[in-house]
Amino acid sequence: MKIRTTFTLSILSAALLVIPSVVSAKKRGGGGGGDADAHRRKGIELIDAKQYAQAIEEFNKEVQAAPDEAGAYRDRGTAYRAAGRAAEAAGDGATSAMRYTSAITDFSKMIELAPKDANGYIERSQTEEFIHQYDTALSDASKALELKPNDPLALKFRGFAYIGLSQWDKAIADFTVAIQADPKDPQNYDRRAWANRNLKNFPAALEDYTAILNADPSSEDALVKRGATYAAMTEYEKAIADYQAALKLKPDDYDTVQRMQYAQSQIAAKNAPPPTPTPEPGVAFFTPVKIFVAVVILVVIAAAVRFFTRGKPEQTSSTRIR
């Protein structure tokens, strides 16, 4: 059965709209790009429509119009990262790697232009995690926290890096502070629960999954993960209840079906009557050893008979025909 993970990051238009671009809100010329803000708005619309290649083209024009603005590189880097995620989901590893590399290049340029802006390090950190560069992701997130202490995004992404490095206690510490700063982000609860599961601290994991479900009862993913936690605690009845609830939301999830069948089989095995003992087979009368001994005895008897009868004269008859 596969291990479920949730790793949805702020990479789409919401991130671009919620966090203002460093690009100033005025028309900027230069480089033949025209109105940089117009290209930015168009690029955001294209990302929202999941037309990532076209969005990158618009952000190329934004960069041409404002080559010294850190926000222009952030916008294009975000589009590259979204394109990398789409290619990864489609199984195109080569294109995905190329897009992620381009995103990191743009975020590095953003850091170069605005080295005191924590957002550049945050963006590069989460992109590095996609390509499993956890050491560099950890370094970037830590740098962001130096510039902006207790920033919930920086804490979350550093927590992700700690998980990638299997440093469960440190991950839990970061997610706990992140939850205090932003208690409405379900990813912090989900990843803290995963870290606790790896430490076999199952009750704490259950609390986090339940918190997610209290905020969103339709979270099929949280139901399955809570069910898996119950199963790890051998509380199979509770696990089955969560799996059944998840299957009502997503009936065709074969992974959940497998998990439920396993839990059901464990309950059936627990409740099954003890097996009837198989009687031991009786000892056979004729065995190879016994047959061998019998043959030896017969041979000895035959030899003895022959010995005692040897040399006796043969009886003759006077009536024998000569």
Contacts in CASP RR format, 6 or more apart in sequence:
PFRMAT RR
TARGET T0000
AUTHOR 0000-0000-0000
METHOD contacts of the structure
MODEL  1
MKIRTTFTLSILSAALLVIPSVVSAKKRGGGGGGDADAHRRKGIELIDAK
QYAQAIEEFNKEVQAAPDEAGAYRDRGTAYRAAGRAAEAAGDGATSAMRY
TSAITDFSKMIELAPKDANGYIERSQTEEFIHQYDTALSDASKALELKPN
DPLALKFRGFAYIGLSQWDKAIADFTVAIQADPKDPQNYDRRAWANRNLK
NFPAALEDYTAILNADPSSEDALVKRGATYAAMTEYEKAIADYQAALKLK
PDDYDTVQRMQYAQSQIAAKNAPPPTPTPEPGVAFFTPVKIFVAVVILVV
IAAAVRFFTRGKPEQTSSTRIR
1 255 0 8 1.000
1 258 0 8 1.000
1 259 0 8 1.000
1 262 0 8 1.000
2 255 0 8 1.000
4 221 0 8 1.000
4 224 0 8 1.000
4 225 0 8 1.000
4 228 0 8 1.000
4 255 0 8 1.000
5 194 0 8 1.000
6 187 0 8 1.000
6 190 0 8 1.000
6 191 0 8 1.000
6 221 0 8 1.000
7 129 0 8 1.000
7 160 0 8 1.000
8 187 0 8 1.000
9 126 0 8 1.000
9 157 0 8 1.000
10 126 0 8 1.000
10 153 0 8 1.000
11 78 0 8 1.000
11 81 0 8 1.000
11 82 0 8 1.000
11 85 0 8 1.000
11 126 0 8 1.000
12 47 0 8 1.000
12 48 0 8 1.000
12 82 0 8 1.000
13 44 0 8 1.000
13 45 0 8 1.000
13 47 0 8 1.000
13 48 0 8 1.000
15 78 0 8 1.000
16 44 0 8 1.000
16 47 0 8 1.000
16 75 0 8 1.000
16 78 0 8 1.000
17 44 0 8 1.000
19 119 0 8 1.000
21 40 0 8 1.000
21 69 0 8 1.000
21 71 0 8 1.000
21 72 0 8 1.000
21 74 0 8 1.000
21 75 0 8 1.000
22 69 0 8 1.000
22 70 0 8 1.000
22 71 0 8 1.000
22 72 0 8 1.000
22 74 0 8 1.000
22 114 0 8 1.000
22 117 0 8 1.000
23 36 0 8 1.000
23 37 0 8 1.000
23 40 0 8 1.000
23 62 0 8 1.000
23 66 0 8 1.000
23 69 0 8 1.000
23 71 0 8 1.000
23 72 0 8 1.000
23 75 0 8 1.000
24 69 0 8 1.000
25 37 0 8 1.000
26 37 0 8 1.000
27 34 0 8 1.000
27 35 0 8 1.000
27 36 0 8 1.000
27 37 0 8 1.000
28 34 0 8 1.000
28 35 0 8 1.000
28 36 0 8 1.000
28 37 0 8 1.000
28 65 0 8 1.000
28 66 0 8 1.000
28 69 0 8 1.000
29 35 0 8 1.000
29 36 0 8 1.000
29 65 0 8 1.000
29 66 0 8 1.000
30 64 0 8 1.000
30 65 0 8 1.000
30 67 0 8 1.000
31 64 0 8 1.000
31 65 0 8 1.000
31 67 0 8 1.000
32 64 0 8 1.000
32 65 0 8 1.000
33 39 0 8 1.000
33 61 0 8 1.000
33 62 0 8 1.000
33 64 0 8 1.000
33 65 0 8 1.000
34 61 0 8 1.000
34 65 0 8 1.000
35 65 0 8 1.000
36 61 0 8 1.000
36 62 0 8 1.000
36 65 0 8 1.000
36 66 0 8 1.000
36 69 0 8 1.000
36 72 0 8 1.000
39 58 0 8 1.000
39 59 0 8 1.000
39 61 0 8 1.000
39 62 0 8 1.000
39 65 0 8 1.000
40 58 0 8 1.000
40 59 0 8 1.000
40 62 0 8 1.000
40 72 0 8 1.000
40 75 0 8 1.000
42 58 0 8 1.000
43 54 0 8 1.000
43 55 0 8 1.000
43 58 0 8 1.000
43 59 0 8 1.000
43 62 0 8 1.000
43 75 0 8 1.000
43 79 0 8 1.000
44 55 0 8 1.000
44 75 0 8 1.000
46 52 0 8 1.000
46 54 0 8 1.000
46 55 0 8 1.000
46 58 0 8 1.000
47 55 0 8 1.000
47 78 0 8 1.000
47 79 0 8 1.000
47 82 0 8 1.000
50 82 0 8 1.000
50 86 0 8 1.000
52 79 0 8 1.000
52 82 0 8 1.000
52 83 0 8 1.000
52 84 0 8 1.000
52 86 0 8 1.000
53 83 0 8 1.000
55 79 0 8 1.000
55 82 0 8 1.000
55 83 0 8 1.000
56 76 0 8 1.000
56 79 0 8 1.000
56 80 0 8 1.000
56 83 0 8 1.000
59 72 0 8 1.000
59 75 0 8 1.000
59 76 0 8 1.000
59 77 0 8 1.000
59 79 0 8 1.000
60 76 0 8 1.000
62 72 0 8 1.000
62 75 0 8 1.000
62 76 0 8 1.000
63 72 0 8 1.000
63 73 0 8 1.000
63 76 0 8 1.000
65 72 0 8 1.000
66 72 0 8 1.000
68 113 0 8 1.000
69 113 0 8 1.000
70 109 0 8 1.000
70 110 0 8 1.000
70 113 0 8 1.000
70 114 0 8 1.000
70 117 0 8 1.000
70 120 0 8 1.000
71 110 0 8 1.000
71 114 0 8 1.000
73 106 0 8 1.000
73 107 0 8 1.000
73 109 0 8 1.000
73 110 0 8 1.000
73 113 0 8 1.000
74 106 0 8 1.000
74 107 0 8 1.000
74 110 0 8 1.000
74 119 0 8 1.000
74 120 0 8 1.000
74 123 0 8 1.000
76 106 0 8 1.000
77 102 0 8 1.000
77 103 0 8 1.000
77 106 0 8 1.000
77 107 0 8 1.000
77 123 0 8 1.000
78 103 0 8 1.000
78 123 0 8 1.000
80 99 0 8 1.000
80 100 0 8 1.000
80 102 0 8 1.000
80 103 0 8 1.000
80 106 0 8 1.000
81 99 0 8 1.000
81 100 0 8 1.000
81 103 0 8 1.000
81 126 0 8 1.000
81 127 0 8 1.000
81 130 0 8 1.000
83 95 0 8 1.000
83 99 0 8 1.000
84 95 0 8 1.000
84 96 0 8 1.000
84 99 0 8 1.000
84 100 0 8 1.000
84 103 0 8 1.000
84 130 0 8 1.000
85 96 0 8 1.000
85 130 0 8 1.000
87 93 0 8 1.000
87 95 0 8 1.000
87 96 0 8 1.000
87 99 0 8 1.000
88 96 0 8 1.000
88 130 0 8 1.000
97 131 0 8 1.000
100 127 0 8 1.000
100 130 0 8 1.000
100 131 0 8 1.000
103 127 0 8 1.000
104 124 0 8 1.000
104 127 0 8 1.000
104 128 0 8 1.000
107 120 0 8 1.000
107 123 0 8 1.000
107 124 0 8 1.000
107 127 0 8 1.000
108 124 0 8 1.000
110 117 0 8 1.000
110 119 0 8 1.000
110 120 0 8 1.000
110 123 0 8 1.000
111 117 0 8 1.000
111 120 0 8 1.000
111 121 0 8 1.000
111 124 0 8 1.000
114 120 0 8 1.000
116 147 0 8 1.000
117 147 0 8 1.000
118 143 0 8 1.000
118 144 0 8 1.000
118 145 0 8 1.000
118 147 0 8 1.000
118 148 0 8 1.000
118 151 0 8 1.000
118 154 0 8 1.000
119 144 0 8 1.000
120 144 0 8 1.000
121 140 0 8 1.000
121 141 0 8 1.000
121 143 0 8 1.000
121 144 0 8 1.000
121 147 0 8 1.000
121 154 0 8 1.000
122 140 0 8 1.000
122 141 0 8 1.000
122 144 0 8 1.000
122 151 0 8 1.000
122 153 0 8 1.000
122 154 0 8 1.000
122 157 0 8 1.000
124 140 0 8 1.000
125 136 0 8 1.000
125 137 0 8 1.000
125 138 0 8 1.000
125 140 0 8 1.000
125 141 0 8 1.000
125 144 0 8 1.000
125 154 0 8 1.000
125 157 0 8 1.000
125 158 0 8 1.000
125 161 0 8 1.000
126 137 0 8 1.000
126 157 0 8 1.000
126 160 0 8 1.000
128 134 0 8 1.000
128 136 0 8 1.000
128 137 0 8 1.000
128 140 0 8 1.000
129 137 0 8 1.000
129 157 0 8 1.000
129 160 0 8 1.000
129 161 0 8 1.000
129 164 0 8 1.000
132 164 0 8 1.000
134 161 0 8 1.000
134 164 0 8 1.000
134 165 0 8 1.000
135 161 0 8 1.000
135 165 0 8 1.000
137 157 0 8 1.000
137 158 0 8 1.000
137 160 0 8 1.000
137 161 0 8 1.000
138 158 0 8 1.000
138 161 0 8 1.000
138 162 0 8 1.000
138 165 0 8 1.000
141 154 0 8 1.000
141 155 0 8 1.000
141 157 0 8 1.000
141 158 0 8 1.000
141 159 0 8 1.000
141 161 0 8 1.000
142 158 0 8 1.000
144 151 0 8 1.000
144 153 0 8 1.000
144 154 0 8 1.000
144 157 0 8 1.000
145 151 0 8 1.000
145 154 0 8 1.000
145 155 0 8 1.000
145 158 0 8 1.000
148 154 0 8 1.000
150 177 0 8 1.000
150 181 0 8 1.000
151 181 0 8 1.000
152 178 0 8 1.000
152 181 0 8 1.000
152 182 0 8 1.000
152 185 0 8 1.000
152 188 0 8 1.000
155 174 0 8 1.000
155 175 0 8 1.000
155 177 0 8 1.000
155 178 0 8 1.000
155 181 0 8 1.000
156 174 0 8 1.000
156 175 0 8 1.000
156 178 0 8 1.000
156 185 0 8 1.000
156 187 0 8 1.000
156 188 0 8 1.000
156 191 0 8 1.000
158 174 0 8 1.000
159 170 0 8 1.000
159 171 0 8 1.000
159 174 0 8 1.000
159 175 0 8 1.000
159 178 0 8 1.000
159 191 0 8 1.000
160 171 0 8 1.000
160 191 0 8 1.000
162 168 0 8 1.000
162 170 0 8 1.000
162 171 0 8 1.000
162 174 0 8 1.000
162 195 0 8 1.000
163 171 0 8 1.000
163 191 0 8 1.000
163 194 0 8 1.000
163 195 0 8 1.000
166 198 0 8 1.000
168 195 0 8 1.000
168 196 0 8 1.000
168 198 0 8 1.000
168 199 0 8 1.000
169 195 0 8 1.000
169 199 0 8 1.000
171 191 0 8 1.000
171 192 0 8 1.000
171 195 0 8 1.000
172 192 0 8 1.000
172 195 0 8 1.000
172 196 0 8 1.000
172 199 0 8 1.000
175 188 0 8 1.000
175 189 0 8 1.000
175 191 0 8 1.000
175 192 0 8 1.000
175 195 0 8 1.000
176 192 0 8 1.000
178 185 0 8 1.000
178 188 0 8 1.000
179 185 0 8 1.000
179 188 0 8 1.000
179 189 0 8 1.000
179 192 0 8 1.000
182 188 0 8 1.000
184 215 0 8 1.000
186 212 0 8 1.000
186 215 0 8 1.000
186 216 0 8 1.000
186 219 0 8 1.000
186 222 0 8 1.000
189 208 0 8 1.000
189 209 0 8 1.000
189 211 0 8 1.000
189 212 0 8 1.000
190 208 0 8 1.000
190 209 0 8 1.000
190 212 0 8 1.000
190 221 0 8 1.000
190 222 0 8 1.000
190 225 0 8 1.000
192 204 0 8 1.000
192 208 0 8 1.000
193 204 0 8 1.000
193 205 0 8 1.000
193 206 0 8 1.000
193 208 0 8 1.000
193 209 0 8 1.000
193 225 0 8 1.000
193 229 0 8 1.000
194 205 0 8 1.000
194 225 0 8 1.000
196 202 0 8 1.000
196 204 0 8 1.000
196 205 0 8 1.000
196 208 0 8 1.000
197 205 0 8 1.000
197 229 0 8 1.000
197 232 0 8 1.000
200 232 0 8 1.000
202 229 0 8 1.000
202 232 0 8 1.000
202 233 0 8 1.000
205 229 0 8 1.000
206 226 0 8 1.000
206 229 0 8 1.000
206 230 0 8 1.000
209 222 0 8 1.000
209 225 0 8 1.000
209 226 0 8 1.000
209 229 0 8 1.000
210 226 0 8 1.000
212 219 0 8 1.000
212 222 0 8 1.000
213 219 0 8 1.000
213 222 0 8 1.000
213 223 0 8 1.000
213 226 0 8 1.000
216 222 0 8 1.000
218 249 0 8 1.000
220 246 0 8 1.000
220 249 0 8 1.000
220 250 0 8 1.000
220 253 0 8 1.000
223 242 0 8 1.000
223 243 0 8 1.000
223 245 0 8 1.000
223 246 0 8 1.000
223 249 0 8 1.000
224 242 0 8 1.000
224 243 0 8 1.000
224 246 0 8 1.000
224 253 0 8 1.000
224 255 0 8 1.000
224 256 0 8 1.000
224 259 0 8 1.000
226 242 0 8 1.000
227 238 0 8 1.000
227 239 0 8 1.000
227 242 0 8 1.000
227 243 0 8 1.000
227 259 0 8 1.000
228 239 0 8 1.000
228 259 0 8 1.000
230 236 0 8 1.000
230 238 0 8 1.000
230 239 0 8 1.000
230 242 0 8 1.000
231 239 0 8 1.000
231 259 0 8 1.000
231 262 0 8 1.000
231 263 0 8 1.000
231 266 0 8 1.000
234 266 0 8 1.000
236 263 0 8 1.000
236 264 0 8 1.000
236 266 0 8 1.000
236 267 0 8 1.000
237 267 0 8 1.000
239 259 0 8 1.000
239 260 0 8 1.000
239 263 0 8 1.000
240 260 0 8 1.000
240 263 0 8 1.000
240 264 0 8 1.000
240 267 0 8 1.000
243 256 0 8 1.000
243 259 0 8 1.000
243 260 0 8 1.000
243 263 0 8 1.000
244 260 0 8 1.000
246 253 0 8 1.000
246 256 0 8 1.000
247 253 0 8 1.000
247 256 0 8 1.000
247 257 0 8 1.000
247 260 0 8 1.000
250 256 0 8 1.000
END
